[in-house]
């Protein structure tokens, strides 16, 4: 997977662009705090409900999803900020736990033109530029209050929802309404999802404990206590509850890292 920093013109709406090429097989995808747009320039991808459209967007997810690549595929993926998918012109709540075809949002002709341009692009950088041109053509206005709230709720020492609302000079009800309108979920479930995302990142960044997971198994698992502390959980059991909720497995199963 190759990552590209987005153009400054996409500030506030896009975190990063990825070009991913996958051999045939299953790819598990964990929930994250922003919607993801994907366009295949080679092959097609299957989800639980069947084949995905060649170009589409997947909103915030409440659980891990598994995608099947029946053949070698090439995709360009856009990781939106928490409110970045608002540029697609659809209420965020309508994207929750769904994958929606771009042709349903912009019409068949415009979606087909985007796919055609990506398929004709000669290299990854050219593909990234095609996506950037498409996104910058869409109107977008950042909700400054929601942006500030997401920063406070996702920093290394996040504030509570009540403290965030107080600091921003709004009621918790007002913050809830603005969040749901812009992101699709309320600030409390968003903060929980952000904490889980930090745990996943911490598991990658932290050194392994060195403990074998099974006899003759070369895999190791980072310290769960260290992951919980780094991500802002009260304890390991608190972390385990969220892992089971979002990933459907135990922390040991999720965080085992090949070394």
N, C-alpha and C positions, 0 to 999 in steps of 0.2 A: 504494500500500500504506500503510495506516494502522496505527501501532503503539500499543499500550496497555501501560503498566506493570502487571504483575500485582499482585493484592492481597497485602499482607504475609502473609496466611494461606497463600499458595502459595510462600513463601520456601523455598529449598532444592530446589524441584522444577521451577519454571518461570522461564525467563529473560525471555520476553516473549510477548505475544499480538499477532497481526497480523490485520487484515482486508484481504484482497486481492481485487481485482476485475480479471479478465483478459479481454481480447477474445480472439476465436478465434485460435489459433496455438500455437506450441511454446514451452515454458518450460524451459530447462536449469536444473537444481538441483545445486549442488556439495555434496559431503559436509561435514558439520559434526559437532561433538562431542556433540550431543544428539539424541535422537529427536524427531520432529515429528508431532503429531497434527493432522489436518485434517478439517473438516466442511464440505461444500458446502451452502449455503442457496439456491443457484441454479446450475443446470447440473451437468454431470458432467465428470470428468477421466479421460483415458486414460493408461495407462502402457505399458511395453513388452509386458506380458503381457495387456493388454486393459483394459476399464473398471475404475477403482477403485471401491470401495464409497463410498457417500455420506459415511460417517464411518469413519475408520481411522487407523492410526498407522504411520509408516515409521521403522524403526530406523536405527542407524548404517549408513552406506553406504560401500562401499570404492571407489566411482567415481561420476562424475557421471551423473545420470539425466536423461532428457528426458521431460517430461510434455506431453501434447497437450490443449489446450482446444478442442474442436470447436465450441464456441459461447461466448458471453459467460458467464463463471462468477463466482460470488461464494463465497469461502471464508473461514473463520476458522481460523487456524493457531496452534498452540501450540508454541513452541520450548522443549523441556524442557532442564533442566540435564543434565549428564553422567549422573547417576543418577536424574533426576526421573521417568523413565518407569516406575520400579519401582512407582509408585502404580497402574499398570494391572494389576498382579498376574500378569504373565507374565515368565518368566526372560528377562533382557536378550539372551542369546545367541540366543534364538528369533526375535528381531526383526532381527538383522543381515542387511542386504541384502534385506529383505522389507517389504512393505506388508500389514498385517493389519487386517481389518475389525473395528470395535468390536463388532459383533454376535457375533463369534466369541469375544470376551473377556468381554462382559457380557450376552449374550443379545439376541435380536431386539427384544423389547419395550422394554428400556431404551435401546438404541441408537435405535430409532424415536422414542421420546419426546424424546430429545435433539435429533434432527434436526427434529422437528416444532416444538419450542420455538424453535429457531434460525430456522426459516423464518417463524415468526409474529412474531419480534422486529422492532420498528419501526425500529431504527437500529443503527449499529455498536456503540455503547456498551452497548445492551441485549443484543446478541449476545455481547459480551465477558463481561457479567455472567452470562449463561446458562452459558457455558463455565466460568467461575470457580466457580459453584455446583456444577456437575457434578464438577469436580476436587477441590474441598474436601470432597466427600462420600466421597472415596476415602481409605482409610488409607495413610499414608506415614510412614516413619521414616528420617531421614537417617543414612547410615553416616558418622560423623564422621571416621573414619580415611581413607576414600576421598575425602571432601570435602576434607580437608586435603591429601591427595596430589595431587588434581587442581589445587588452587591452586598447589602447588609446581611442578607439571609444565607449567603454562600461564601463569605470570607472565612479565613482560618478560624476565627473565633466569632461565629455567627451570633447575631442578636436574636432574641425571641420575637415572635410576631407582634406581641404587645409592645415591646420596646421599640421595634422598628416603626410601628404606626405612630407611637408617641414622638419619636425623633423626627418623623416626617410631617408631623402636625396634622394627621388625619385620624379618624376613628378606625378601629379594627374592621368595622363593617364596610367603611369606604375602601379600605385597602383590599378587602376580600372582593368587593365588586370590581375594582379596577384590575385586579389580578385575573379574575375569571374571564373578564371581557378580553383581556390581552393575551393571556397565556393558556387559558382553558381550565385551569385548576386553581384552587385557593392557595394562599401563601403557606399554610401549614403543610399540606401534602407536597408542595413544591420544595419546601425546606427539607422535608424528609427524603425526597428523591435526590436532592443535591448532596445530602450527607452520604447517601448510599454511593453516589457517583464519586465522592471523595474517597470512600473506602476502597472502591475498585482501583482508583488511581494510586492510593497508598500501597495496595498489595503489589502493584507493579514496581513502585519506587523503593519499597523497603527491602532490605536484604533478607534472604531466607533464614529460617531458624536453624537449618541444618538437620532437622529431624526427618528421618525417612518416613514416608507414608506407608510403605509396605516393604517386605523383604525383597531385596534385589530391584526395587523400584527406584530409578534415579531421580524421581521428582521430589521436590521439597516444598514445604509450605511456610510462608512468612508467619511470624508470631501474630496470632489473632488479637492478642492484647495490644500489640503495637499498632495494628491496623485500626482497631477500635479507638485507641487514644488519638491517633493521627487524624481520624475522620471526625472526631467530636462526639463519639458515642459514650454513654455512661459506663458501659461495661460490655463484655463479650456477648452476654445474652441479649442485650439490646441490639447489637450488631447482627446476631444470628436471626432475630425476628425479621429484620429488614431483608436480609439475604434470602430467607425463605419466601418472603412476600414478593420480592422483585425478581428473584432468579429461580425460585422453586427448588433449590438445592441447599445443602448445608454450607457453612463458610469454608470448611475444609475442602469440599468438592469444588467450590467456586474459585478459591484462591490458590490452589495447587499450581505451582509454576515449574515448568521444565527448566532444569539448570544444566 
